[in-house]
């Protein structure tokens, strides 16, 4: 665990991520979400989960998220925050076809399970214009030092300045509490599939 002074400095270095950092960003997300309840359900094999999350996250960074221009990290890539601008959250049919071979290489026989999880996430996604936060994760060595809040701040400030809402799905009770501190309100509890742990859809109206 890093010391507080170093973490405070790191929180002040939030910046947009670069294309050459895709693999590193994927590694941070894999370490951050290795014990996440939803990831444990989708990828039940402890020995493979870290690799599957890393490869999948790096793929989405390269193929989708960086193109939208709102993926944030810090000076030492201590965390990652991915935002989808209004109207950009849904992966269209053309992009789905383009991504399918790469997804199959990453997930193999687990691909149908992954795709069903994606479909469930999208099933009741709000239609009102909003910024969508699919992922914010901090490397375990840096957690508990305010970096997650710092990574979210640029877009939350923009939402407030422009009068635009924000939306996310909280994947654990702990994350749900964190998001509530930043103005998100739970709108629905739902499940990815039979036996999965709960998730919570959360909406944040612009703050004055």
Secondary structure, DSSP 8 states (H G I E B T S, - for coil): ---HHHHHHHHTT-EE--GGGHHHHHHHHHHHHTT-HHHHHHS--HHHHHHHHHHHHHHHIIIIIGGGT-EEE-TT--EEEEEE-TT--S--HHHHHHHHHHHHHHHGGGHHHHHHHHHHHHTT---SSEEEEEEEEE-GGGTTSSHHHHHHHHHHHHHHHHT-EEEEEE-SHHHHHHHHHTT-EEEEEEESSTT--EEEEEEE----
